[in-house]
Amino acid sequence: MLSAIGSIIIWVAGIVVLVKLFQTEGLMKGILGLICMLYTFIWGWQHIGKEELKLKTWMYVWSGAIVVGIILNVIGGMSSGSGS
């Protein structure tokens, strides 16, 4: 359940940053960001200081959700164990 909520948060934050990418950089870079969300993520962090884009909160949410998702997956993997 937590994994699904985290995935939705990651998806929403990524889409918001992708829309800002389309608006700022145009169609070609927007399509590149759609194909490779890693490009969108890196672009967001590179432009976090531009106040007119208002990316700061979204990038923190996106990054935090990724980190929390990794931690929850590691804990979940350890709790299920590979008992012998």
N, C-alpha and C positions, 0 to 999 in steps of 0.2 A: 504494500500500500504506500509506504513512504517512498519507495522507488518510483512509483507512478506519479506521485505528486512532484517529486524532484524533477522527473523528466518533463513534466508539463511546464514547470518554472523555467527550466533550461530552454525549452522550445520557445516559449513566449518571449523571454529576454533576447534570444537569438533573432527572432523575427523582428522585434523592435529595432535592434541594431542593424539588421539587414535593410529595413525600410529607410533608415537614416543613410545607409551606404548608397542605396539607389538614388535618394534625393540629392546627395552631395556629389557623388562621383559619376553618376550617369548609368546608362543601360549596360554597357559592357562589363564594368567592374561589379555592378549589381548582379549580373548573371554569374560572374566568377564567384561572387560571395554566396550565391544560391547553390552552386555546384559544390563549392568547398567552404563549409562554414568555418573552418580554421582560418581562412583568409578574413572572413567577417570578424572573427574574434580578435585577431591581430590588429585589423584596421580599427576596431573599436578602442583597443588599448592605446593605439598610436594617436587617436584623436580625442582622448578623454578630456584633455585640457580645454577644448574649444567649448566655451559656455553656450554658444548658440545651438549646438547639437544636443546638449543635455544628455550626455552618455554616461556620466559618472555613476549614477545610481544603477542604471541597467547593467553596466559592466561589473560592478561589485556584486549585484544579484546573480548574474550569469556565472561569474567566477566562483562565488561562494556555493552556488548550487552544484557546480561540477565537483568541487572539493568535498562537499558533504556527501554527494552521491558516491564518490570513490571510497570515502571512509565507511559509509553504510554497506557498500558491497564487500569490503574487506572484512568487516565485522560479521556480516551475514555468511561469508564463506568460512570464517573461522568457527562460527557457531554450528554450522551444519556438519563441519568436520568430515574427515575421510576415515572415520573410526574403523579399527581392524578387529 
